[in-house]
Amino acid sequence: MMPVLERLNFYKNEIQKAETESESIKKKLIVLIEPKPIVELTREDATARVVEDVEGAWKLSGATEELNLIILDANEKKRLAK
């Protein structure tokens, strides 16, 4: 009788593990497919975000100081154009 009870407990534990894993996967899927709210940006915020993205990409490329010069040059041209 004992081996039957052991197997029953084993299968109960396996079912519990599977249910826990299933819930975890469901939560991860919801995060992936749930629509994100659209945040309206001001012109300055949008510019700052683009600069951050470009800086991040530039750092990944391995370049260093040249980017800062490009940004400074672009900002100067922007000030002159106003």
C-alpha distances in whole Angstrom, upper triangle without the diagonal:
4,6,5,7,9,10,11,13,15,16,17,19,20,21,23,25,26,27,29,31,32,34,35,37,38,40,41,42,44,46,47,48,49,53,55,58,61,63,67,69,72,74,74,70,70,73,71,67,69,70,67,65,68,68,64,65,68,66,63,66,67,71,72,75,77,75,76,80,79,77,80,83,81,81,85,86,84,86,89,88,88
4,5,5,6,9,10,11,12,14,15,17,18,20,21,23,24,26,27,29,30,32,33,35,36,38,39,41,42,44,45,47,48,52,53,56,59,61,65,67,70,72,72,68,68,70,68,65,67,68,64,63,66,65,62,62,65,63,61,64,65,68,69,73,74,72,73,77,76,75,78,80,78,79,82,83,82,84,87,86,86
4,5,5,6,8,10,10,12,14,15,16,18,20,21,22,24,26,27,28,30,32,33,34,36,37,39,41,42,43,45,46,50,52,55,58,60,64,65,69,71,70,67,66,68,66,63,65,66,63,61,64,64,60,60,63,61,58,61,62,66,67,71,72,70,71,75,74,73,76,78,77,77,80,81,80,82,85,84,84
4,5,5,6,9,10,11,12,14,15,16,18,20,21,22,24,26,27,29,30,31,33,35,36,37,39,41,42,43,44,48,50,53,56,58,62,64,68,70,69,66,65,68,66,62,64,66,62,60,63,63,60,60,63,61,59,61,63,66,67,71,72,70,71,75,74,72,76,78,76,76,80,81,79,81,84,83,83
4,5,5,6,8,10,10,12,14,15,16,18,20,21,23,24,26,27,29,30,31,33,35,36,38,39,41,42,43,47,49,51,55,57,60,62,66,68,68,64,64,66,64,61,63,64,61,59,62,62,58,59,62,60,57,60,62,65,66,69,71,69,70,73,72,71,74,76,75,75,78,79,77,80,83,82,82
4,5,5,6,9,10,11,12,14,15,17,18,20,21,23,24,26,27,29,30,32,33,35,36,38,39,41,42,46,47,50,54,55,59,61,64,66,66,62,62,64,62,59,60,62,58,57,60,59,56,56,59,57,55,58,59,62,63,67,68,66,67,71,70,69,72,74,72,73,76,77,75,77,81,80,80
4,5,5,6,8,10,10,12,14,15,16,18,20,21,22,24,26,27,28,30,32,33,35,36,37,39,40,44,46,49,52,54,58,59,63,65,65,61,60,63,61,58,59,60,57,55,58,58,54,55,58,56,53,56,57,61,62,66,67,65,66,70,69,67,70,73,71,71,75,76,74,76,79,79,78
4,5,5,6,9,10,11,12,14,15,17,18,20,21,23,24,26,27,29,30,31,33,35,36,37,39,42,44,47,50,52,56,58,62,64,64,60,59,62,60,57,58,60,57,55,58,58,54,55,58,56,54,57,58,61,63,66,67,65,66,70,69,67,70,72,71,71,75,75,73,76,79,78,77
4,5,5,6,9,10,11,12,14,15,17,18,20,21,23,24,26,27,29,30,32,34,35,36,37,41,43,45,49,51,54,56,60,62,62,58,58,60,58,55,56,58,55,53,56,56,52,53,56,54,52,55,56,59,60,64,65,63,64,67,67,65,68,70,69,69,72,73,71,73,77,76,75
4,5,5,6,9,10,11,12,14,15,17,18,20,21,23,24,26,27,29,30,32,33,35,36,40,41,44,48,50,53,55,58,60,60,56,56,58,56,53,55,56,53,51,54,54,50,51,54,52,49,52,53,57,58,61,62,60,62,65,64,63,66,68,66,67,70,71,70,72,75,74,74
4,5,5,6,8,10,10,12,14,15,16,18,20,21,22,24,26,27,28,30,31,33,34,38,40,43,46,48,52,53,57,59,59,55,55,57,55,52,54,55,52,50,53,53,49,50,53,51,49,52,53,56,58,61,62,60,61,65,64,62,65,68,66,66,70,70,69,71,74,73,73
4,5,5,6,9,10,11,12,14,15,17,19,20,21,23,25,26,27,29,31,32,33,36,38,41,44,46,50,52,56,58,58,54,54,56,54,51,53,54,51,49,53,53,49,50,53,51,49,52,53,56,58,61,62,59,61,64,63,62,65,67,65,65,69,70,68,70,73,72,72
4,5,5,6,9,10,11,12,14,15,17,18,20,21,23,24,26,28,29,30,31,35,37,40,43,45,48,50,54,56,55,52,51,54,52,49,50,52,48,47,50,50,46,47,50,48,46,49,50,53,54,58,59,57,58,61,60,59,62,64,62,62,66,67,65,67,70,70,69
4,5,5,6,9,10,11,12,14,15,16,18,20,21,22,24,26,27,28,30,34,35,38,42,44,47,49,53,55,54,51,50,52,51,47,49,50,47,45,48,48,45,45,48,47,44,47,48,52,53,56,57,55,56,60,59,57,60,63,61,61,65,66,64,66,69,68,68
4,5,5,6,9,10,10,12,14,15,16,18,20,21,23,25,26,27,28,32,34,37,40,42,46,48,51,53,53,50,49,52,50,47,48,50,47,45,48,48,45,45,49,47,45,48,49,52,54,57,58,55,57,60,59,57,60,63,61,61,65,65,63,65,69,68,67
4,5,5,6,9,10,11,12,14,15,17,19,20,21,23,25,26,27,31,32,35,38,40,44,46,49,52,51,48,47,50,48,45,47,48,45,44,47,47,43,44,47,46,43,46,48,51,52,55,56,54,55,58,57,56,59,61,59,59,63,63,61,64,67,66,65
4,5,5,6,8,10,11,12,14,16,17,18,20,22,23,24,26,29,31,34,37,39,43,44,48,50,50,46,45,48,46,43,44,46,42,41,44,44,40,41,44,43,40,43,45,48,49,52,53,51,52,56,54,53,56,58,56,57,60,61,59,61,64,64,63
4,5,5,6,9,10,10,12,14,15,16,18,20,21,22,24,28,29,33,36,38,41,43,47,49,49,45,44,47,45,42,43,45,42,40,43,44,40,40,44,42,40,43,44,47,49,52,53,50,52,55,54,52,56,58,56,56,60,60,58,61,64,63,62
4,5,5,6,9,10,10,12,14,15,17,19,20,21,22,26,28,31,34,36,40,42,45,48,48,44,43,46,44,41,43,45,42,40,43,44,40,41,44,43,40,44,45,48,49,52,53,51,52,55,54,52,55,57,55,55,59,60,58,60,63,62,61
4,5,5,6,9,10,11,13,14,16,17,19,20,21,25,26,29,32,34,38,40,43,45,45,41,41,44,42,39,41,42,39,38,41,41,37,38,42,40,38,41,43,46,47,50,51,48,49,53,51,50,53,55,53,53,57,57,55,57,61,60,59
4,5,5,6,9,10,11,12,14,16,17,18,20,24,25,28,31,33,37,38,42,44,44,40,40,42,40,37,38,40,37,35,38,39,35,36,39,38,35,38,40,43,44,47,48,46,47,50,49,47,51,53,51,51,55,55,53,56,59,58,58
4,5,5,6,9,10,11,12,14,15,16,18,22,23,27,30,32,36,38,41,43,44,40,39,42,40,37,38,40,37,36,39,39,36,36,40,39,36,39,41,44,45,48,49,46,48,51,50,48,51,53,51,51,55,55,53,56,59,57,57
4,5,5,6,9,10,11,13,14,15,16,20,21,24,28,30,34,36,39,41,42,38,37,40,39,35,37,39,36,34,38,38,35,36,39,38,36,39,41,44,45,48,48,45,47,50,49,47,50,52,50,50,53,54,52,54,57,56,55
4,5,5,6,9,10,11,13,15,15,19,20,23,26,28,32,34,37,39,39,35,35,38,36,33,34,36,33,31,35,35,32,33,36,35,33,36,38,40,41,44,45,42,43,47,45,44,47,49,47,47,51,51,49,51,54,54,53
4,5,5,6,9,10,11,12,14,18,19,23,26,28,31,33,37,39,39,35,34,37,35,32,33,35,32,30,34,34,31,31,35,34,31,34,36,39,41,43,44,41,43,46,44,43,46,48,46,46,50,50,48,51,54,52,52
4,5,5,6,9,10,11,12,15,17,21,24,26,30,32,36,38,38,34,34,36,35,32,33,36,33,31,34,35,32,33,36,35,33,36,38,41,42,45,45,42,44,47,45,43,47,48,46,46,50,50,48,50,53,52,52
4,5,5,6,9,10,10,14,15,18,22,24,27,29,33,35,35,32,31,34,33,29,31,33,30,29,32,33,30,31,34,33,31,35,37,39,40,43,43,40,41,44,43,41,44,46,44,44,47,48,46,48,51,50,49
4,5,5,6,9,10,13,14,18,21,23,26,28,32,34,34,30,29,32,30,27,28,31,28,26,29,30,27,27,31,30,28,31,33,36,37,39,40,37,38,42,40,38,41,43,41,41,45,45,43,46,49,48,47
4,5,5,6,8,12,14,17,20,22,26,28,32,33,34,30,29,32,31,27,29,31,29,26,30,31,28,28,32,31,29,32,34,37,38,41,41,38,39,42,41,39,42,44,41,42,45,46,43,46,49,47,47
4,5,5,6,9,11,14,18,20,24,26,30,32,32,29,28,31,30,27,28,31,28,26,30,31,28,29,33,32,30,33,36,38,39,41,41,38,39,43,41,39,42,44,41,41,45,45,43,45,48,46,46
4,6,5,9,9,13,16,18,21,23,27,29,29,26,25,28,27,23,25,27,25,23,27,28,25,26,29,29,27,30,32,34,35,38,38,35,36,39,37,35,38,40,38,38,41,42,39,42,45,43,43
4,6,8,10,13,16,18,21,23,27,29,29,26,24,27,26,23,24,26,24,22,25,26,23,24,28,27,25,28,31,33,34,37,37,33,35,38,36,34,37,39,36,37,41,41,38,41,44,42,42
4,6,9,12,15,18,21,23,27,29,30,26,25,28,27,24,25,28,26,24,27,29,26,26,30,30,28,31,33,35,37,39,39,35,37,40,37,36,39,40,38,38,42,41,39,42,44,43,42
4,6,9,12,15,19,21,25,27,28,25,24,27,26,23,25,28,25,24,27,29,26,27,31,31,29,32,35,36,37,39,39,36,37,40,38,35,39,40,37,37,41,41,38,41,44,42,41
4,7,9,12,15,18,22,24,25,22,21,24,24,21,22,25,24,22,25,27,25,26,29,30,29,31,34,35,36,38,37,34,35,38,35,33,36,38,35,34,38,38,35,38,40,39,38
4,6,9,12,15,19,21,22,18,17,21,21,17,19,22,20,19,23,24,22,23,27,27,26,29,32,33,33,35,35,31,32,35,33,30,33,35,32,31,35,35,32,34,37,36,35
4,6,10,12,16,19,20,17,16,20,20,17,19,22,21,20,23,25,24,25,28,29,28,31,33,34,34,35,35,31,32,35,32,30,32,34,31,30,34,34,31,33,36,34,33
4,6,9,13,15,17,14,13,17,17,15,16,20,19,18,21,23,22,23,26,27,27,29,32,32,33,34,33,29,30,32,30,27,30,31,28,27,31,31,27,30,33,31,29
4,6,10,13,14,11,10,14,14,12,15,18,17,17,20,22,21,22,25,26,26,29,31,31,31,32,31,27,28,30,28,25,27,29,26,25,28,28,25,27,30,28,27
4,7,10,12,9,9,13,14,12,14,17,17,17,20,22,22,23,26,27,28,30,32,32,31,32,31,27,27,29,27,24,26,27,24,23,26,26,23,24,27,25,24
4,6,8,6,6,9,10,9,11,14,14,15,17,19,20,21,23,25,26,27,30,29,28,28,28,24,24,26,23,20,22,24,20,19,23,22,19,21,24,22,21
4,5,5,6,9,10,10,12,14,15,16,18,20,21,23,24,26,27,29,30,29,28,28,27,24,23,25,23,19,21,22,19,17,20,20,17,18,21,19,17
4,6,5,6,9,10,11,12,14,15,16,18,20,21,22,24,26,27,29,27,26,26,25,21,21,22,20,16,18,19,15,14,17,17,13,15,18,16,14
4,5,5,6,9,10,10,12,14,15,16,18,20,21,22,24,26,27,25,24,23,23,19,18,20,18,14,15,17,14,12,15,16,12,13,17,16,14
4,5,5,6,9,10,10,12,14,15,16,18,20,21,23,24,26,25,24,23,23,19,19,21,19,15,17,19,16,14,18,19,16,17,20,19,18
4,5,5,6,9,10,11,12,14,15,17,18,20,21,23,25,24,23,23,22,18,18,20,18,15,17,18,15,14,18,18,15,17,20,19,18
4,5,5,6,9,10,11,12,14,15,16,18,20,21,23,21,20,20,19,15,15,17,14,11,13,15,11,11,14,14,12,14,17,16,16
4,5,5,6,9,10,10,12,14,15,16,18,20,21,20,19,18,18,14,14,16,14,11,13,15,13,11,15,16,14,15,19,18,18
4,5,5,6,9,10,11,12,14,15,17,18,20,20,19,19,19,15,15,18,16,13,16,18,15,15,18,19,17,19,22,21,21
4,5,5,6,8,10,11,12,14,15,16,19,18,18,18,17,13,14,16,14,11,14,16,13,13,17,17,15,18,20,20,20
4,5,5,6,8,10,10,12,14,15,17,15,14,14,14,10,10,13,11,8,11,13,11,11,15,15,14,16,19,19,19
4,5,5,6,9,10,10,12,14,16,15,14,15,15,11,12,15,13,11,14,16,14,14,18,19,18,20,23,23,23
4,5,5,6,8,10,11,12,15,14,15,16,16,12,13,16,14,12,16,18,16,16,20,20,19,22,24,24,25
4,5,5,6,9,10,10,13,12,12,13,12,9,11,13,11,10,13,15,13,14,18,18,17,20,22,22,23
4,5,5,6,9,10,11,10,9,11,11,7,9,12,11,9,13,15,14,15,18,19,18,21,23,23,24
4,5,5,6,9,10,11,11,13,13,10,12,15,14,13,16,18,17,18,21,22,22,24,27,27,28
4,5,5,6,9,9,11,13,13,10,13,16,14,14,17,19,17,19,22,23,22,25,27,27,28
4,5,5,7,6,8,10,9,7,10,12,11,12,15,16,16,17,20,21,21,24,26,26,28
4,5,5,6,7,10,11,9,11,14,14,14,17,18,18,20,22,24,24,26,28,29,30
4,5,8,10,13,14,12,15,17,17,17,20,21,21,23,25,26,26,29,31,31,33
4,6,9,12,12,11,14,16,15,16,19,20,20,22,25,25,26,28,30,30,32
4,7,10,11,11,13,15,16,17,19,20,21,23,25,26,27,29,31,32,33
4,7,7,8,10,12,12,14,16,17,18,20,22,23,24,26,27,28,30
4,6,6,8,10,11,12,14,16,17,18,20,21,23,24,26,27,29
4,5,5,7,9,10,11,13,15,16,17,19,20,22,23,25,27
4,6,5,6,9,10,11,12,14,15,17,18,20,21,23,25
4,5,5,6,9,10,11,12,14,15,16,18,20,21,23
4,5,5,6,8,10,11,12,14,15,16,18,20,21
4,5,5,6,9,10,10,12,14,15,16,18,20
4,5,5,6,9,10,11,12,14,15,16,19
4,5,5,6,9,10,10,12,14,15,17
4,5,5,6,9,10,11,12,14,16
4,5,5,6,9,10,11,12,15
4,5,5,6,9,10,11,13
4,5,5,6,9,10,11
4,5,5,6,9,10
4,5,5,6,9
4,5,5,6
4,5,5
4,6
4
